[in-house]
Amino acid sequence: MARVLVADAIAEEGIRRLREHAEVDVRLREPAATLREMIPEYEALVVRSETRVDAALIEAATRLRVIGRAGAGVDNIDVDAATRRGILVLNAPSGNTVAAAEHTMAMMLALARHVPQADQAVRAGRWERTRFVGTELKDKVLGLVGLGNIGSEVARRAQAFGMPVIAADRVVSEDRAAQLRVKLLSLDEVLSQADFLSLHVPLTPETRHLIGVRALARLKPTCRLINVSRGGVVDEAALFDALSEGRLAGAALDVFEREPPGENPLLRLPQVISTPHLGASTEEAQITVAVDVADQIVTVLQGGQPRFALNAPVVLPEQMAFLQPFLKVVEGIGRFYAQVARGPSTRLVVEYSGEIARYDSSVLTASLLTAFLSRFSEDRVNPVNARAVAAERGITVMEQRSTQASEFSNLVTLIAEGDRGRTRVSGTLLLGEAHIVYLDDFRIDLVPEGTFLMSWHADRPGIVGAIGTLLGQHNINIASMQVGRNRPRGDAVMILTVDEPVPESLRARLREIPGMAELQYVTV
């Protein structure tokens, strides 16, 4: 059985699900050095936000196939390093959506009505009603930075409080925003109009310190900031200055740049309220994300496709039902081309023709590249890192689509270009079986399985017979034969499926047959 390491605490329901299919070890809060010593024994790793999966840990993970983050953010995982090693990274982005949205509203209300400060005063024996006069949410403009799953749920809940909602998001369409009754604006416009500003973006190089000196200067002095996303999105030093100088009314922080925050000066300000990264901390969310990530890891270990992969093509189940049979086609094309290529390729174009062109073919292209590149790389190549491996080798990969069918209802064609010319290999499904149907300009019909002798020769009488005679003299049986030509008495290609190995000494004699241009020995 595969071995799975759970390095951060997840709900027991997720661990039980994993143990139904794998050997599971739960080792929490292990030092980084200990994790590096342990990780070579495992095929899968499960973390939350505490364990840092850096390049050093990934480099030590010689057997690791998948890293699962029980939650949405993956800023504690070096996704680029995992991709280079062919390790799949997946998460559970939808499991804590409601929990994070509700916590955002809780923080917003607590900030608006001074709930934590008033609670502390009452506990200390002080009844200070006039000191804790708050502000209502009704008719206050909520500005959202990020209108993804969590931002959308916050928008719905804020509207129930009578808040107009505006948002900045570079991905969400106007139509989607209109469905949510949210007005899309630029970031600067959102900053200048918001009475409450709530952040819902991942931590990336582009979003680090997104709310810094410049952004804070655009906010109203009466604005209140809520951050239940990632600590690094806010420049904490700039936020401290803005609050201290009265340029911002308050801040509610669930996340910090460094966690735990320690002696963070923000925590000394009375207009700041905080919680210890509780956005996803509900019983329901903990169970949901644990089971979700466990199910996906089991799927990957069994050779399936996860729903939320971050560094590999992901196809909707209804699309995958159509595309699944074509995996054998593209894998056959990749393995076949790897052996008939005339030299190194610098550009690969994968063409999809017919109904298949209507689907997201990224998973097919990745599988074709994997089959091709695996012939030349000592490192692990899989659909996770296939494009990265191609780029490292100086190979440009492109996709082209045409919904117009050729003589076949669906056709996948690889066109490879390099210094030594151009090679074309086309394949399709015939009666549910993968067939290669074109090699360059030659029409053939080849099931890409087995061992083949391929000859390029002049289309003249006697050449095919001479090849058959030599093979017969050496007791090599021909299982099938495919012959194609570009025109009568022109150039021809012949593909023989053989039952026994053809030694190099015999191949050398075959190449000496008059009219023979090239001969290759191919195992697909």
C-alpha positions in Angstrom: 0.0 0.0 0.0 1.0 3.6 -0.6 2.3 5.5 2.5 0.8 8.9 3.4 2.3 11.3 5.9 -0.1 13.7 7.7 2.1 16.5 9.0 -0.6 18.9 10.3 -3.8 18.3 12.2 -6.8 17.4 10.1 -10.2 16.0 11.0 -10.3 12.4 11.9 -12.8 11.7 9.2 -10.1 12.6 6.6 -7.6 10.3 8.2 -10.1 7.4 8.3 -10.8 7.9 4.6 -7.0 7.8 3.8 -6.6 4.6 6.0 -9.1 2.8 3.9 -6.7 2.9 1.0 -3.2 3.6 2.3 -0.8 3.3 5.2 -1.1 6.6 7.2 1.3 8.1 9.7 0.3 11.2 11.6 3.4 13.2 12.8 2.5 16.7 13.9 4.8 19.6 14.5 8.0 17.8 13.5 11.1 19.9 13.0 12.1 20.6 9.4 15.2 18.4 9.6 13.1 15.5 10.9 10.6 15.9 8.1 13.4 15.8 5.5 14.7 12.5 7.0 11.2 11.0 7.0 9.8 12.1 3.7 11.6 9.7 1.3 9.4 6.9 2.7 6.1 8.5 1.5 4.1 8.8 -1.7 1.7 11.5 -0.3 1.9 14.4 2.1 -1.0 16.2 3.8 -0.5 19.6 5.4 -2.5 22.6 6.4 -0.9 26.0 7.0 1.7 25.2 9.7 4.2 22.9 7.9 6.4 24.6 5.3 6.9 22.4 2.3 10.0 24.2 0.8 12.3 23.2 -1.9 14.6 21.4 0.5 11.8 19.1 1.7 10.6 18.5 -1.9 14.1 17.6 -3.0 14.3 15.0 -0.3 11.0 13.5 -1.2 12.2 11.0 -3.7 9.0 8.9 -3.8 6.5 11.7 -3.3 3.7 11.9 -5.9 1.2 14.3 -4.4 1.0 17.1 -1.8 -2.5 17.8 -0.4 -3.3 21.1 1.3 -6.4 20.7 3.6 -7.6 24.2 2.8 -7.4 26.8 0.1 -4.1 28.7 0.4 -0.8 27.1 -0.6 1.7 29.9 0.2 3.4 27.4 2.6 4.1 25.1 -0.4 6.8 25.7 -3.0 4.6 24.8 -5.9 7.3 25.6 -8.5 9.7 23.2 -6.9 7.0 20.5 -6.7 6.2 21.0 -10.4 9.8 20.6 -11.4 9.9 17.3 -9.5 6.7 16.1 -11.1 4.8 16.2 -7.7 1.2 17.1 -7.9 -0.1 19.8 -5.6 -3.8 19.9 -4.8 -6.0 21.7 -2.3 -9.6 21.9 -1.0 -10.6 25.5 -1.9 -14.3 25.1 -1.5 -14.5 23.3 1.8 -14.0 26.3 4.0 -15.8 28.9 1.9 -18.8 29.4 4.2 -16.6 29.3 7.3 -14.3 32.0 6.0 -17.2 34.2 4.8 -19.0 33.9 8.1 -15.8 34.7 10.1 -15.4 37.8 7.9 -18.8 39.0 8.8 -18.2 38.2 12.5 -15.0 40.3 12.3 -16.8 43.1 10.5 -19.5 43.3 13.1 -17.1 43.0 16.0 -15.0 45.8 14.6 -18.0 48.1 13.9 -19.5 47.6 17.3 -16.3 47.3 19.4 -17.4 43.9 20.7 -14.1 42.6 22.0 -13.2 45.9 23.8 -16.6 46.2 25.3 -16.5 42.6 26.5 -13.1 43.2 28.2 -14.5 46.4 29.9 -17.5 44.6 31.3 -15.3 41.7 32.6 -13.1 44.4 34.3 -16.2 45.9 36.1 -16.5 48.9 33.8 -20.0 49.8 32.3 -18.9 52.2 29.6 -21.8 52.6 27.2 -20.8 56.0 25.8 -17.3 54.9 25.1 -18.3 52.1 22.7 -20.7 53.8 20.4 -20.4 51.9 17.1 -21.4 52.2 13.5 -24.1 50.4 11.5 -23.4 48.3 8.4 -26.6 49.4 6.7 -25.9 51.7 3.7 -22.1 51.4 4.3 -20.2 50.5 1.2 -18.3 47.2 1.4 -15.3 47.1 -0.8 -14.0 43.6 -1.7 -10.5 43.0 -3.0 -11.1 39.6 -4.7 -14.5 38.3 -5.8 -13.8 34.5 -5.8 -15.6 31.9 -3.9 -15.2 33.5 -0.4 -15.6 37.1 -1.7 -18.8 36.1 -3.4 -20.2 34.6 -0.2 -19.2 37.7 1.8 -21.0 39.8 -0.8 -24.2 37.9 -0.4 -24.1 38.2 3.4 -23.2 41.8 3.4 -26.1 42.6 1.1 -28.5 41.0 3.6 -27.3 43.7 6.0 -28.2 46.4 3.5 -24.6 47.1 2.3 -23.9 48.2 -1.3 -21.0 46.0 -2.5 -18.2 47.0 -4.9 -15.2 44.8 -5.8 -11.9 44.8 -7.6 -11.0 41.5 -9.4 -8.9 41.1 -12.6 -10.5 37.7 -13.4 -14.2 37.9 -12.6 -16.3 39.0 -15.6 -18.9 41.8 -15.6 -21.7 39.2 -16.1 -20.6 37.2 -13.0 -20.4 40.4 -10.9 -23.9 41.5 -12.1 -25.3 38.1 -11.1 -23.9 38.8 -7.6 -25.3 42.4 -7.6 -21.7 43.6 -7.2 -20.2 46.6 -9.1 -16.8 45.9 -10.5 -14.3 48.8 -10.3 -10.6 49.3 -10.4 -8.6 48.7 -7.2 -8.1 52.5 -6.7 -11.8 53.2 -7.1 -12.7 50.5 -4.5 -10.1 51.8 -2.1 -11.4 55.4 -2.3 -15.1 54.5 -2.0 -15.1 51.7 0.6 -16.4 52.2 4.2 -15.3 48.7 5.0 -12.6 47.0 3.0 -12.3 43.2 3.1 -9.5 41.2 1.5 -10.0 37.9 -0.3 -7.0 37.2 -2.4 -4.2 34.5 -2.3 -0.7 35.5 -1.3 1.4 35.7 -4.5 4.3 37.9 -5.5 1.7 40.2 -7.1 -0.4 40.5 -4.0 2.3 40.7 -1.3 1.9 44.1 0.5 -0.9 44.9 -1.9 -2.4 47.0 0.9 0.7 49.1 1.6 1.5 52.8 2.0 -0.1 53.9 -1.4 -3.3 51.8 -1.0 -3.8 52.9 2.6 -3.4 56.6 1.6 -6.4 56.2 -0.7 -8.8 54.9 2.1 -11.2 57.2 3.9 -10.2 58.0 7.5 -13.5 56.4 8.6 -12.8 53.1 6.7 -12.3 49.9 8.5 -10.1 47.0 7.2 -10.8 43.3 7.5 -8.3 40.7 6.5 -9.3 37.0 6.7 -7.1 36.1 3.7 -3.4 36.0 4.1 -1.2 38.1 6.3 1.4 39.1 3.7 -1.3 40.9 1.7 -1.1 43.8 4.1 2.1 45.8 4.9 1.8 45.7 8.7 4.2 48.5 9.3 2.3 50.8 6.9 -1.0 49.7 8.6 0.4 50.5 12.0 1.3 54.0 10.9 -2.1 54.6 9.3 -4.0 53.6 12.4 -1.7 55.4 14.8 -2.0 58.6 12.8 -5.8 58.4 12.6 -5.8 57.8 8.8 -7.8 54.6 9.3 -10.6 53.9 11.8 -9.8 50.3 12.6 -8.6 46.9 11.5 -9.8 43.3 12.1 -7.0 40.8 11.5 -7.3 37.0 11.4 -4.0 36.6 9.7 -0.5 38.0 10.1 2.8 38.1 8.2 4.4 36.0 10.9 2.2 33.6 12.8 2.0 33.5 15.8 2.5 37.3 15.6 4.5 37.6 18.9 5.1 41.2 20.0 3.4 42.8 17.0 2.9 46.5 17.6 -0.5 46.3 15.9 -1.8 44.3 18.8 -1.1 47.3 21.2 -3.6 49.5 19.3 -7.1 49.7 20.8 -8.7 50.1 17.3 -7.3 46.6 16.2 -9.1 43.4 17.0 -7.6 40.0 16.1 -8.2 36.2 16.0 -5.6 33.4 15.6 -6.2 32.4 12.0 -9.7 31.1 12.6 -11.2 31.7 9.1 -11.6 28.0 8.4 -11.9 26.9 12.0 -15.4 25.5 12.2 -16.3 21.9 12.9 -18.0 21.6 9.5 -15.2 23.1 7.5 -12.5 21.0 9.2 -14.4 17.8 8.3 -15.2 19.0 4.7 -11.6 20.0 3.8 -10.1 16.9 5.4 -12.4 14.5 3.6 -12.1 16.5 0.3 -8.3 16.4 0.3 -8.2 12.8 1.4 -10.6 11.7 -1.4 -8.4 13.6 -4.0 -5.2 12.0 -2.7 -6.7 8.5 -2.9 -7.9 9.3 -6.5 -4.3 10.4 -7.4 -2.7 7.3 -5.8 -5.1 5.1 -7.8 -4.2 6.9 -11.1 -7.1 9.2 -11.3 -7.6 13.0 -11.8 -8.1 15.3 -8.8 -10.7 18.0 -8.8 -8.4 20.8 -7.6 -4.9 20.4 -8.9 -2.8 23.5 -8.8 0.0 22.5 -11.1 -1.5 20.0 -13.6 -4.3 20.1 -16.1 -7.7 19.6 -14.5 -10.7 18.6 -16.6 -14.4 18.6 -15.6 -15.7 15.0 -15.1 -18.2 15.3 -17.9 -15.5 16.4 -20.3 -13.1 13.7 -19.0 -15.7 11.0 -19.9 -15.3 12.0 -23.6 -11.5 12.6 -23.5 -10.5 9.5 -21.5 -10.3 7.1 -24.5 -8.1 9.5 -26.3 -5.4 9.3 -23.7 -4.2 6.0 -25.3 -4.1 7.8 -28.7 -1.9 10.7 -27.5 0.3 8.4 -25.5 0.8 6.2 -28.6 1.6 9.2 -30.7 4.1 10.5 -28.1 5.9 7.1 -27.8 5.9 6.5 -31.5 7.2 10.0 -32.4 10.0 9.7 -29.8 11.5 6.9 -31.9 10.8 8.0 -35.4 11.9 11.7 -34.9 14.5 12.8 -37.4 16.3 14.8 -34.7 15.8 17.1 -31.7 12.6 19.1 -31.8 12.4 22.8 -31.0 8.7 23.2 -31.6 5.7 20.9 -31.1 2.3 21.7 -32.3 -0.6 19.5 -31.2 -3.7 19.8 -33.4 -7.1 18.7 -32.4 -9.7 18.3 -35.3 -13.4 17.4 -35.1 -15.6 17.2 -32.0 -12.5 16.8 -29.7 -11.6 20.4 -30.5 -14.6 21.6 -28.5 -13.0 20.2 -25.3 -10.2 21.4 -23.0 -7.4 19.3 -24.4 -4.7 20.3 -21.9 -4.7 17.0 -20.2 -4.2 15.2 -23.6 -1.3 17.5 -24.5 0.3 16.9 -21.1 0.0 13.1 -21.6 1.4 13.3 -25.1 4.4 15.3 -23.8 4.9 12.8 -21.0 5.0 9.8 -23.3 7.4 11.6 -25.6 9.8 13.1 -23.1 10.0 10.0 -20.9 12.1 8.4 -23.6 14.8 11.0 -23.1 14.7 12.1 -19.5 16.3 10.3 -16.5 14.1 12.4 -14.3 10.5 11.6 -13.6 8.2 13.1 -16.3 4.5 13.2 -15.8 1.6 15.5 -16.7 2.4 17.7 -13.8 5.9 18.8 -15.1 5.8 17.8 -18.8 5.5 21.3 -20.0 8.2 22.5 -17.7 10.5 19.7 -18.8 9.8 20.6 -22.5 10.6 24.3 -21.7 13.9 23.3 -20.0 14.8 21.4 -23.2 14.1 24.5 -25.3 10.9 23.0 -26.8 8.0 25.3 -27.5 4.6 23.6 -27.2 1.5 24.9 -28.9 -2.1 23.7 -29.3 -4.4 24.3 -32.3 -8.0 23.4 -32.8 -10.5 23.0 -35.6 -14.0 21.7 -35.2 -14.1 20.8 -38.9 -13.7 17.0 -39.2 -11.4 15.4 -41.7 -11.9 11.9 -43.0 -12.0 11.0 -39.3 -14.6 12.4 -36.9 -11.7 13.1 -34.4 -8.0 13.4 -35.2 -5.0 14.3 -33.0 -1.9 15.4 -34.9 1.5 16.1 -33.6 3.7 18.3 -35.9 7.3 18.4 -34.7 9.8 20.8 -36.1 13.5 21.0 -35.6 16.8 21.6 -37.4 16.5 18.4 -39.4 13.0 19.0 -40.7 9.4 18.4 -39.9 7.6 15.2 -38.7 3.9 14.7 -38.6 2.1 11.9 -36.7 -1.7 11.6 -36.5 -3.9 9.3 -34.5 -7.5 8.6 -33.8 -9.9 6.1 -32.2 -11.2 3.3 -34.4 -13.8 1.0 -32.8 -12.5 2.3 -29.4 -8.9 1.4 -30.2 -6.0 3.8 -30.6 -4.6 3.9 -34.2 -1.9 5.9 -35.8 -3.2 6.8 -39.2 -0.6 9.2 -40.7 3.1 9.4 -40.7 4.2 12.5 -42.6 2.3 12.3 -45.9 1.9 8.5 -45.7 -1.5 7.0 -44.9 -1.0 4.1 -42.5 -3.0 2.1 -40.0 -1.0 1.1 -36.9 -2.0 0.1 -33.4 0.8 1.7 -31.3 1.7 -1.4 -29.3 4.5 -3.8 -29.8 7.8 -3.9 -31.8 8.1 -2.7 -35.4 10.5 -2.5 -38.2 10.0 0.7 -40.2 11.5 1.2 -43.6 11.5 4.2 -46.0 12.3 3.1 -49.5 11.6 3.6 -53.1 8.3 2.3 -54.3 9.9 -0.4 -56.6 9.2 -4.1 -57.1 11.3 -6.5 -55.1 12.2 -4.3 -52.0 9.4 -5.6 -49.8 10.2 -9.2 -50.9 13.9 -8.8 -50.1 13.0 -7.5 -46.6 10.7 -10.5 -46.0 13.2 -13.0 -47.3 16.0 -11.8 -44.9 13.7 -11.8 -41.9 12.5 -15.3 -42.8 16.1 -16.6 -43.2 16.6 -15.5 -39.6 13.4 -17.1 -38.3 11.8 -13.7 -37.5 8.0 -13.9 -37.9 6.0 -11.0 -39.3 2.8 -10.5 -37.4 1.4 -7.7 -39.6 2.4 -5.3 -42.4 1.4 -1.8 -43.3 2.6 -0.1 -46.5 2.0 3.4 -47.6 3.2 5.5 -50.5 2.9 9.1 -51.6 2.4 8.1 -55.3 3.0 5.1 -57.6 6.8 4.6 -58.1 7.5 7.4 -55.7 8.5 7.0 -52.0 7.0 4.4 -49.7 7.0 3.5 -46.0 6.5 0.0 -44.6 5.8 -0.9 -41.0 6.3 -4.5 -40.0 5.1 -5.8 -36.6 7.6 -8.6 -35.7 7.3 -11.3 -33.0 11.0 -11.7 -32.4 13.9 -9.2 -31.7 15.7 -8.0 -34.8 19.5 -7.9 -34.0 21.5 -4.9 -35.2 23.6 -7.1 -37.5 20.5 -8.0 -39.4 19.2 -4.4 -39.5 22.6 -3.4 -41.0 22.0 -6.0 -43.9 18.4 -4.7 -44.4 19.8 -1.2 -44.8 22.0 -2.4 -47.7 19.0 -3.5 -49.8 19.0 -1.4 -53.0 16.4 1.4 -52.9 16.4 1.4 -49.0 16.5 5.0 -47.7 16.2 4.5 -44.0 15.3 1.7 -41.5 14.3 2.1 -37.8 13.6 -0.4 -35.1 10.7 0.9 -32.9 9.2 -0.4 -29.7 6.1 1.4 -28.6 
